[in-house]
């Protein structure tokens, strides 16, 4: 009983440290991207084209479902439109909102595809030249989702910057650039401030700089 309780405590602590490590990594990567926007834009563009080509190859070589693969290719074409004003993005723009919806739909559709594979009919299995379909392994499925479903949306999330008052044709203004922040940094900062506020209301002060003059 006690060992089971210790395991739960250890799992919670491990999860907290994992979340902190991921948040710190995202913050650091966002800082790097802000300093190297043009190379990042070129890399993202090439990655999107490469993944679109991989989907075409999967349809031809591995006989992936045509319409589902076409849906993913169209999704990546929409992701590509976010690079037109890179690294700036308007959070209420149709392109950005559509990209967010397509990420969820892509994940759901492909998860359903791998979770419910097509079972050949009895007539197909009785044919002399019948070959059983390849069943993807756990590693193959994880690699597919990591590289072809999540990688580009995750990279865009880290790379794009948001500023409500930013005017597109003022992107070259140094002062405007300083006012922008990466989406990852914005969410991490707001989450951290929210945790500090809740802890402060409970009588704990977690922010070492609270009350200091900057």
C-alpha positions in Angstrom: 0.0 0.0 0.0 2.7 2.5 1.0 4.8 1.5 -2.1 1.9 2.2 -4.3 1.5 5.6 -2.8 5.2 6.3 -3.3 4.8 5.3 -6.9 2.0 7.8 -7.4 4.0 10.6 -5.8 7.0 9.7 -7.9 4.9 9.7 -11.1 3.5 13.2 -10.3 6.9 14.6 -9.5 8.3 13.1 -12.6 5.5 14.5 -14.7 6.0 18.0 -13.2 9.8 17.9 -14.0 9.0 16.7 -17.5 6.6 19.6 -18.2 9.1 22.1 -16.8 11.9 20.6 -19.0 9.7 20.8 -22.1 8.6 24.4 -21.3 12.3 25.5 -20.7 13.2 23.8 -24.0 10.4 25.6 -25.9 11.4 28.9 -24.4 15.0 28.4 -25.4 14.2 27.3 -28.9 11.8 30.3 -29.3 14.7 32.6 -28.3 16.9 31.1 -31.0 14.2 31.3 -33.7 13.6 35.0 -32.9 17.3 35.7 -33.7 17.4 33.6 -36.9 14.0 34.2 -38.6 15.0 34.0 -42.2 16.9 30.6 -42.0 14.0 29.2 -40.0 11.5 30.3 -42.6 13.6 28.7 -45.4 13.9 25.4 -43.4 10.2 25.3 -42.6 9.3 25.8 -46.2 11.6 23.1 -47.4 10.3 20.7 -44.7 6.7 21.3 -45.8 7.5 20.6 -49.4 9.4 17.5 -48.4 6.6 16.1 -46.3 4.1 16.8 -49.1 6.4 14.7 -51.4 6.6 11.9 -48.8 2.7 11.7 -48.7 2.7 11.3 -52.5 5.4 8.6 -52.2 3.4 6.8 -49.5 0.3 6.7 -51.8 2.4 5.3 -54.7 4.7 2.9 -52.9 2.8 1.8 -49.7 -0.7 2.3 -51.1 -1.8 4.7 -48.4 -5.4 6.0 -48.7 -5.5 8.5 -51.6 -8.2 10.9 -50.2 -6.8 10.9 -46.7 -3.3 11.6 -48.0 -4.7 14.3 -50.3 -6.3 15.9 -47.2 -3.0 16.0 -45.4 -1.3 17.5 -48.5 -3.9 20.2 -48.6 -3.4 20.8 -44.9 0.3 21.3 -45.4 -0.5 23.8 -48.2 -2.6 25.8 -45.6 0.3 25.5 -43.1 2.5 27.0 -45.8 0.4 30.1 -46.0 1.5 31.0 -42.4 5.0 31.7 -43.8 3.8 34.6 -46.0 4.2 37.0 -43.1 6.6 34.9 -41.1 7.3 35.2 -38.2 4.2 37.3 -37.4 0.8 35.8 -37.2 -2.7 37.2 -36.3 -4.3 34.8 -33.9 -7.7 35.5 -35.3 -6.8 35.1 -39.0 -8.6 32.4 -41.0 -5.3 30.9 -42.0 -4.1 30.4 -38.5 -7.5 29.2 -37.2 -7.8 26.9 -40.1 -4.3 25.5 -39.5 -5.2 24.8 -35.9 -8.4 22.9 -37.0 -6.5 20.9 -39.6 -3.9 19.8 -37.0 -6.7 18.3 -34.9 -8.4 16.7 -37.9 -5.2 15.2 -39.3 -4.5 13.6 -36.0 -8.0 12.2 -35.6 -8.2 10.9 -39.2 -4.8 9.2 -39.2 -5.3 7.8 -35.7 -8.6 6.3 -36.8 -6.9 4.9 -39.9 -4.2 3.1 -37.9 -6.5 2.1 -35.1 -9.1 0.6 -37.5 -7.2 -1.0 -40.4 -9.1 -2.4 -43.3 -9.6 -6.1 -43.0 -9.6 -7.9 -46.4 -12.7 -9.8 -47.3 -12.9 -13.6 -47.4 -12.9 -13.6 -51.2 -9.7 -11.6 -51.3 -8.0 -13.9 -48.8 -8.9 -17.0 -50.8 -7.2 -15.8 -53.9 -4.0 -17.7 -54.8 -1.9 -14.5 -55.1 -3.2 -13.0 -51.9 -0.7 -11.2 -49.8 -1.6 -10.1 -46.2 -1.5 -6.3 -45.7 1.4 -4.9 -43.8 0.4 -4.0 -40.2 2.5 -1.0 -39.1 4.5 -1.5 -35.9 4.2 0.8 -32.9 7.5 2.4 -33.9 6.3 3.1 -37.5 3.1 4.7 -36.3 4.9 6.9 -33.8 7.4 8.0 -36.4 4.6 8.7 -38.9 2.8 10.9 -36.3 5.9 12.6 -35.1 7.3 13.5 -38.5 4.3 13.8 -40.8 1.5 15.0 -38.5 3.0 16.9 -35.5 6.4 18.2 -36.6 5.5 21.1 -38.8 2.6 22.4 -36.6 4.9 22.1 -33.5 7.7 24.0 -35.4 5.2 26.7 -36.5 3.9 27.0 -32.9 7.4 27.6 -31.6 8.5 29.9 -34.5 5.5 32.2 -35.1 5.2 35.4 -33.2 2.0 37.2 -32.2 1.3 40.9 -31.6 -2.3 42.2 -31.7 -1.3 45.7 -32.9 1.3 44.7 -35.5 0.7 46.2 -39.0 2.1 43.9 -41.7 3.8 46.6 -43.7 5.6 47.8 -40.5 7.5 44.5 -40.1 10.8 46.2 -40.7 10.4 48.6 -37.8 12.9 47.5 -35.1 10.6 48.8 -32.3 7.7 46.7 -33.6 9.9 43.7 -33.7 10.9 44.1 -30.1 7.2 44.3 -29.1 6.5 40.9 -30.7 6.8 37.6 -28.8 6.8 34.0 -29.9 3.6 32.0 -29.3 5.5 29.5 -27.1 6.9 32.3 -25.0 3.6 34.0 -24.7 1.8 30.8 -23.5 4.6 29.8 -21.2 4.8 33.3 -19.6 1.0 33.5 -19.1 0.9 30.0 -17.6 3.8 30.8 -15.3 2.2 34.1 -14.2 -1.1 32.3 -13.6 0.6 29.7 -11.4 2.4 32.5 -9.5 -1.0 34.3 -9.0 -2.8 31.2 -7.7 0.1 30.3 -5.3 0.2 33.9 -4.1 -3.5 33.8 -3.2 -2.9 30.6 -1.3 -0.1 32.3 0.7 2.9 31.0 -1.2 5.2 33.3 -3.1 7.0 31.5 -5.9 8.3 34.5 -7.8 11.6 35.6 -6.4 11.3 38.9 -8.2 7.9 39.8 -7.0 7.7 43.3 -5.4 11.2 44.3 -6.7 11.9 47.4 -8.7 13.1 46.6 -12.2 
